[in-house]
Amino acid sequence: MSSPARAGNPHNHLTGETSPYLLQHAANPVNWWPWGPAALSEAQRTGKPVLLSVGYAACHWCHVMAHESFEDPATATVMNTLFVNIKVDREERPDIDQIYMNALHQLGEQGGWPLTMFLTPEGAPFWGGTYFPKEARFGRPSFIDVLESIAQTYRDAPDRIAHNRDALLERLRARAQATPVTVGLADLDDLAASILNAADPVNGGLRVAPKFPQCAMLEYLWRAGARSGDARLFEAADFALTRMSLGGIYDHLGGGYARYAVDAQWLVPHFEKMLYDNAQILELLALAFTRGHNALFRQRAEETVGWLMREMTTREGAFASSMDADSEGEEGRYYVWSREEIVHALGPDDGALFARHYGATDAGNFESRNILNQLGGLEASAEPRLAPLRAKLLAVRQQRVAPGLDDKVLADWNGLMIAALARAGLVFARPDWLSLARRAFDFIATTMTRHDRLGHSCRAGKVLFPGLASDHAAMVRAALALHEASGEGGFLERALAWQGALEDHFADTSHGGYFLTADDAEGLIVRPHGTVDDAIPNHNSLIAHNLVRLAALTGDARWRQRAHELFDALLPLAADNLFGHLALLNALDLHLTGRDIVVTGDDEQADALVAAALALPFVSRTVLRAPDAARLAPDHPARAMIAAAKEGAAAFVCHGQSCAPPVTDAAGLRAIL
């Protein structure tokens, strides 16, 4: 992490910000501005172009560029002379990041962070890149050369700048013409077969490096296995999850998964840990466990929640955003070990045993040191002896300088983790995880909510308002997961209120779907309307999942109709890039194959049926408690069947407008499904 804020540059305007990433740059000699009207007004007043730098607190290459250039007085002088410089935390302002990252893609660049874009004083992009080295190397110009070249072109070739600006704005504002298409189960199965063919049979995941967890893809394979009964699909998903859980991408001492692995073996992580990755992986661990009861998945889930509670939970009970990759100016320093350090900490015999089981050698596997892993094999019989050794080594590690913690609370990332805890808590019979989820939910539902609207980010008592569609979508997901887990109506009421806010302030009535930003949010050069998944599922995909469940839980035909409209609007866009819309296709699978389980009665037998229903894979069922027929919508297909059935508890498994005959025990329920 960069140096903490300190006095020294009265022209740096970041000192009053709350974002940890912005505060990392508050002592730079660069005259940084936070994004806002004041910064753009300064550019218009001076006639200077804008240099926009977007990053985040746990970003390794953001730190590298900061140390090389932003902390260098000579480079800062050039930046201050030629540009108005704006610094943005992409996690705090994903709307801005999405717009200008899309602009970079339109320039033919792959993208990444730090994002470095050059804008007109009105905020329109005309050129950009990512990381620029301080000195020219590997065919890349030095950052100062880039700055001087851009400033000269802006000054001497305004027609060229205007051409780039207009072309980019036209592309950013363009909306794809949606040709009606039909995407059905056969198409979903074909894509699953293609993914299976691209899977790495040795290491799991896809045959590429770097390797990301690809949680939506693994869920997609699992769903395809459930549809088809093809065990190979389940096995591919489980194998990838297993190799991740044995590799160095997993923190074997402290729990939690790093952002990605730079190699094909899942050994060498990019050491940052993000809340959203661990939320999605926790759900996958729980989902996979429902089928195979793999003890490794239970252990990794418990260890990851242990990390969440120990290092990522704020005083108020919500969850922090990320842990940095760097400490003491070095990536991974906190996590790696020499074999000698292990033996010194544990003693000769235990140290040798531990080193053997976790792949630690004298030569090392990462820059002469060792990333702990179990890729060489897992011996379950050794676990009772290894567990206390891990605890002892963790205590030693905690004496090191820890990576920086970005402790801002993001509503969308918290929503993903709350839902994951609620679902995993049921699967692993951990009511304490449900309590953890409730506490975080309560913080966001009170501190970060105004009437039916959410804020996006909260830190140091300051809430960034209004929130984004992703915040409302993820928190609706969280509310529905807690409602199913608890049966408490207050969670459903919250979900309906937040979904109502999405309809009122985010719905795109012209093209379908939902904008990322609200209709009363700050005006930007375009209103973001992307549909492709990023590191988290796209907000439209989350909303599609939610609408399907809301229709089942409320019986309100409005939500069923909105789900149909959303699929009609988005599937034509997804057809040209199915892999980029896997979360949407997962929602489509729920829509086409999911089952609604209605449990009637109000006694111990009913409770047992609810528990049996909740134990079934959560991706393909919605559980509705209806003590009597009057609790259901008038047109619900189970209503007449409940009225005609014998008294007593029963479960009805429904799909569409039809329900199977009632069952009265858990075995019968499982048999139907």
PEBELLIN-V89929 format. One record per backbone hydrogen bond with DSSP energy under -0.5 kcal/mol. CO is the residue of the C=O (numbers start at 0). NH is the residue of the N-H. E is the energy in kcal/mol with one decimal. If there is no record, write none. Layout:
# PEBELLIN-V89929
CO:NH:E ; CO:NH:E
This chain:
# PEBELLIN-V89929
8:11:-1.9 ; 10:12:-0.6 ; 11:14:-0.5 ; 13:16:-2.1 ; 18:22:-2.5 ; 19:23:-1.5 ; 20:24:-0.6 ; 21:24:-1.3 ; 22:25:-1.2 ; 24:27:-1.2 ; 29:31:-2.1 ; 30:84:-0.6 ; 31:12:-3.1 ; 32:86:-2.4 ; 35:38:-0.6 ; 35:39:-1.6 ; 36:40:-2.6 ; 37:41:-2.0 ; 38:42:-1.8 ; 39:43:-2.4 ; 40:44:-2.6 ; 41:45:-2.3 ; 42:46:-2.0 ; 42:47:-0.8 ; 48:83:-2.1 ; 49:51:-0.6 ; 49:118:-2.5 ; 50:52:-0.6 ; 50:85:-2.9 ; 51:53:-0.5 ; 51:116:-2.8 ; 52:87:-2.5 ; 53:113:-0.6 ; 53:114:-2.7 ; 54:89:-3.0 ; 55:58:-1.7 ; 57:59:-0.6 ; 58:62:-1.6 ; 59:63:-2.0 ; 60:64:-2.3 ; 61:65:-2.1 ; 62:66:-2.9 ; 63:67:-2.6 ; 64:68:-2.7 ; 64:69:-1.3 ; 65:70:-2.0 ; 68:71:-1.1 ; 69:28:-0.7 ; 69:29:-0.7 ; 70:72:-0.6 ; 71:75:-2.7 ; 72:76:-2.1 ; 73:77:-1.5 ; 74:78:-2.4 ; 75:79:-3.0 ; 76:80:-2.0 ; 77:81:-2.2 ; 78:82:-2.3 ; 81:48:-0.6 ; 82:84:-0.6 ; 83:50:-2.4 ; 83:85:-0.5 ; 84:32:-2.0 ; 85:52:-2.9 ; 86:34:-0.6 ; 87:54:-2.1 ; 87:89:-0.7 ; 88:92:-2.6 ; 92:96:-2.0 ; 93:97:-2.6 ; 94:98:-1.8 ; 95:99:-2.2 ; 96:100:-2.5 ; 97:101:-1.9 ; 98:102:-1.7 ; 99:103:-1.9 ; 100:104:-2.2 ; 101:105:-2.0 ; 102:106:-0.9 ; 103:106:-0.8 ; 103:108:-1.8 ; 104:107:-2.0 ; 113:115:-0.5 ; 114:53:-2.7 ; 114:116:-0.6 ; 115:128:-3.0 ; 116:51:-3.3 ; 117:125:-2.5 ; 117:126:-1.2 ; 118:49:-2.6 ; 119:122:-2.4 ; 123:119:-2.8 ; 126:117:-3.1 ; 126:125:-0.5 ; 128:115:-2.8 ; 132:142:-2.0 ; 133:143:-0.5 ; 136:139:-2.4 ; 139:136:-1.5 ; 141:145:-2.1 ; 142:146:-2.6 ; 143:147:-2.6 ; 144:148:-2.3 ; 145:149:-2.7 ; 146:150:-2.4 ; 147:151:-2.2 ; 148:152:-2.4 ; 149:153:-2.6 ; 150:154:-1.9 ; 151:155:-3.4 ; 152:156:-2.5 ; 156:159:-0.6 ; 156:160:-1.9 ; 157:161:-2.7 ; 158:162:-2.2 ; 159:163:-2.4 ; 160:164:-2.9 ; 161:165:-2.8 ; 162:166:-2.4 ; 163:167:-2.5 ; 164:168:-2.7 ; 165:169:-2.3 ; 166:170:-1.9 ; 167:171:-2.8 ; 168:172:-2.1 ; 169:173:-1.0 ; 175:177:-0.7 ; 176:178:-0.8 ; 177:179:-0.5 ; 180:182:-0.5 ; 181:183:-0.6 ; 183:187:-2.0 ; 184:188:-2.5 ; 185:189:-2.2 ; 186:190:-2.2 ; 187:191:-2.0 ; 188:192:-2.1 ; 189:193:-1.9 ; 190:194:-2.5 ; 191:195:-2.4 ; 192:196:-2.0 ; 193:197:-1.2 ; 194:198:-0.5 ; 195:198:-1.0 ; 197:206:-1.5 ; 198:200:-0.7 ; 199:203:-1.8 ; 204:199:-3.3 ; 205:207:-2.1 ; 209:211:-0.5 ; 210:260:-2.7 ; 213:217:-2.1 ; 214:218:-2.5 ; 215:219:-2.0 ; 216:220:-2.4 ; 217:221:-2.2 ; 218:222:-2.7 ; 219:223:-2.4 ; 220:224:-2.3 ; 221:225:-2.1 ; 222:226:-2.2 ; 223:227:-2.5 ; 224:228:-2.8 ; 228:230:-0.8 ; 229:232:-1.3 ; 229:233:-0.9 ; 230:234:-2.7 ; 231:235:-2.2 ; 232:236:-1.8 ; 233:237:-3.0 ; 234:238:-2.8 ; 235:239:-2.0 ; 236:240:-2.1 ; 237:241:-2.5 ; 238:242:-2.7 ; 239:243:-2.2 ; 240:244:-1.8 ; 241:245:-1.2 ; 242:246:-1.7 ; 245:373:-3.6 ; 246:249:-1.3 ; 248:257:-3.3 ; 249:251:-1.0 ; 250:254:-2.3 ; 255:250:-2.6 ; 258:212:-0.6 ; 259:269:-3.0 ; 260:209:-0.6 ; 260:210:-2.7 ; 262:265:-0.5 ; 265:247:-0.7 ; 265:248:-1.7 ; 266:268:-0.8 ; 267:261:-3.1 ; 267:262:-0.5 ; 268:270:-0.9 ; 269:258:-0.9 ; 269:259:-0.7 ; 271:258:-2.4 ; 272:322:-2.5 ; 273:277:-1.7 ; 274:278:-2.0 ; 275:279:-2.0 ; 276:280:-2.6 ; 277:281:-2.1 ; 278:282:-1.8 ; 279:283:-1.9 ; 280:284:-2.8 ; 281:285:-2.0 ; 282:286:-2.8 ; 283:287:-3.1 ; 284:288:-1.8 ; 285:289:-1.4 ; 286:289:-0.5 ; 286:290:-0.5 ; 287:290:-1.0 ; 287:291:-1.9 ; 288:292:-1.8 ; 293:297:-1.5 ; 294:298:-2.4 ; 295:299:-2.7 ; 296:300:-2.1 ; 297:301:-2.5 ; 298:302:-2.6 ; 299:303:-2.4 ; 300:304:-2.4 ; 301:305:-1.9 ; 302:306:-2.1 ; 303:307:-2.3 ; 304:308:-2.5 ; 305:309:-2.3 ; 306:310:-2.9 ; 306:311:-0.7 ; 307:311:-1.3 ; 311:313:-0.5 ; 311:319:-3.3 ; 313:316:-1.6 ; 317:313:-2.8 ; 320:274:-2.6 ; 321:405:-2.6 ; 322:272:-1.9 ; 324:331:-2.9 ; 325:403:-0.7 ; 326:329:-1.7 ; 329:326:-1.9 ; 329:332:-1.2 ; 331:334:-1.3 ; 331:335:-1.4 ; 336:369:-3.0 ; 337:341:-1.7 ; 338:342:-2.3 ; 339:343:-2.5 ; 340:344:-2.1 ; 341:345:-2.2 ; 342:346:-2.5 ; 346:350:-2.6 ; 347:351:-2.0 ; 348:352:-2.3 ; 349:353:-2.9 ; 350:354:-2.7 ; 351:355:-2.1 ; 352:356:-2.1 ; 353:357:-1.8 ; 354:359:-2.2 ; 355:358:-0.8 ; 357:372:-1.4 ; 358:360:-0.5 ; 360:338:-0.6 ; 365:368:-1.9 ; 368:364:-1.9 ; 368:365:-2.6 ; 369:336:-2.1 ; 369:371:-0.6 ; 373:376:-1.8 ; 376:378:-0.5 ; 377:379:-0.8 ; 378:381:-1.5 ; 379:382:-1.3 ; 381:384:-1.0 ; 381:385:-2.1 ; 382:386:-2.6 ; 383:387:-0.6 ; 384:388:-0.7 ; 385:389:-2.5 ; 386:390:-2.0 ; 387:391:-2.0 ; 388:392:-2.4 ; 389:393:-2.6 ; 390:394:-1.9 ; 391:395:-1.5 ; 392:396:-2.5 ; 393:397:-2.2 ; 395:398:-1.5 ; 396:399:-2.2 ; 399:401:-0.6 ; 403:323:-3.0 ; 403:405:-0.5 ; 404:406:-1.0 ; 405:320:-2.0 ; 405:321:-1.3 ; 407:409:-0.6 ; 408:457:-1.8 ; 409:413:-2.5 ; 410:414:-2.2 ; 411:415:-1.8 ; 412:416:-1.8 ; 413:417:-3.0 ; 414:418:-2.2 ; 415:419:-2.0 ; 416:420:-2.7 ; 417:421:-2.4 ; 418:422:-2.4 ; 419:423:-3.1 ; 420:424:-2.5 ; 421:425:-1.2 ; 422:426:-2.1 ; 423:427:-2.8 ; 424:429:-3.0 ; 425:428:-0.9 ; 429:432:-1.4 ; 429:433:-1.1 ; 430:434:-1.9 ; 431:435:-1.9 ; 432:436:-2.3 ; 433:437:-2.6 ; 434:438:-2.2 ; 435:439:-1.8 ; 436:440:-2.6 ; 437:441:-3.0 ; 438:442:-1.8 ; 439:443:-2.0 ; 440:444:-3.0 ; 441:445:-1.1 ; 442:446:-2.1 ; 442:447:-0.8 ; 443:447:-0.6 ; 445:448:-0.9 ; 447:454:-2.7 ; 449:452:-2.4 ; 452:449:-3.1 ; 453:466:-2.8 ; 455:410:-2.5 ; 456:463:-3.1 ; 457:408:-2.9 ; 458:461:-2.2 ; 460:462:-0.5 ; 461:458:-2.0 ; 462:464:-0.7 ; 463:455:-3.0 ; 463:456:-0.7 ; 467:471:-1.7 ; 468:472:-2.8 ; 469:473:-2.4 ; 470:474:-2.1 ; 471:475:-2.1 ; 472:476:-2.1 ; 473:477:-2.1 ; 474:478:-2.5 ; 475:479:-2.5 ; 476:480:-2.2 ; 477:481:-2.3 ; 478:482:-2.3 ; 479:483:-2.5 ; 480:484:-2.1 ; 481:485:-2.2 ; 482:486:-3.3 ; 487:490:-0.9 ; 487:491:-0.7 ; 488:492:-2.3 ; 489:493:-2.0 ; 490:494:-2.3 ; 491:495:-2.4 ; 492:496:-2.1 ; 493:497:-2.5 ; 494:498:-2.4 ; 495:499:-2.2 ; 496:500:-1.8 ; 497:501:-1.8 ; 498:502:-2.2 ; 499:503:-2.3 ; 500:504:-2.5 ; 501:505:-2.0 ; 501:506:-1.2 ; 504:518:-1.6 ; 505:514:-3.0 ; 506:508:-1.0 ; 507:511:-2.2 ; 512:507:-2.8 ; 515:468:-2.8 ; 517:520:-1.4 ; 525:527:-0.7 ; 527:515:-2.4 ; 527:516:-0.5 ; 535:533:-2.2 ; 537:540:-0.6 ; 537:541:-2.1 ; 538:542:-2.5 ; 539:543:-2.1 ; 540:544:-2.1 ; 541:545:-2.4 ; 542:546:-2.9 ; 543:547:-1.9 ; 544:548:-1.9 ; 545:549:-3.3 ; 546:550:-2.3 ; 547:551:-1.5 ; 548:552:-2.9 ; 549:553:-2.5 ; 550:554:-1.6 ; 554:556:-0.6 ; 555:558:-1.1 ; 555:559:-1.0 ; 556:560:-2.5 ; 557:561:-2.3 ; 558:562:-2.1 ; 559:563:-2.1 ; 560:564:-2.5 ; 561:565:-2.3 ; 562:566:-2.5 ; 563:567:-2.4 ; 564:568:-1.8 ; 565:569:-2.4 ; 566:570:-2.5 ; 567:571:-0.5 ; 569:572:-0.5 ; 569:573:-2.4 ; 570:574:-2.0 ; 572:575:-0.6 ; 573:576:-1.8 ; 576:579:-0.5 ; 577:580:-1.6 ; 578:581:-0.9 ; 579:532:-2.9 ; 580:584:-2.1 ; 581:585:-2.3 ; 582:586:-1.7 ; 583:587:-2.2 ; 584:588:-2.2 ; 585:589:-2.0 ; 586:590:-2.2 ; 587:591:-2.6 ; 588:592:-3.0 ; 588:593:-0.6 ; 589:593:-1.8 ; 594:596:-0.6 ; 594:621:-2.0 ; 595:597:-0.7 ; 595:653:-3.3 ; 596:598:-0.6 ; 596:623:-3.0 ; 597:599:-0.6 ; 597:651:-2.9 ; 598:625:-3.2 ; 599:649:-1.5 ; 602:606:-2.3 ; 603:607:-2.3 ; 604:608:-2.1 ; 605:609:-2.6 ; 606:610:-2.5 ; 607:611:-2.2 ; 608:612:-2.5 ; 609:613:-2.8 ; 610:614:-1.2 ; 612:615:-1.2 ; 616:619:-1.4 ; 617:620:-0.5 ; 619:594:-2.2 ; 621:596:-3.2 ; 621:623:-0.5 ; 623:598:-2.5 ; 623:625:-0.5 ; 626:600:-0.8 ; 627:630:-1.8 ; 628:631:-1.9 ; 632:635:-2.1 ; 635:638:-1.6 ; 635:639:-0.5 ; 636:640:-0.5 ; 637:641:-2.6 ; 638:642:-2.1 ; 639:643:-1.7 ; 640:644:-1.3 ; 649:599:-2.8 ; 650:662:-2.1 ; 651:597:-3.0 ; 651:653:-0.7 ; 652:659:-2.8 ; 653:595:-2.8 ; 654:657:-1.6 ; 657:654:-2.8 ; 662:650:-2.6 ; 664:668:-1.8 ; 665:669:-2.5 ; 666:670:-2.1 ; 667:671:-1.8 ; 668:672:-1.5
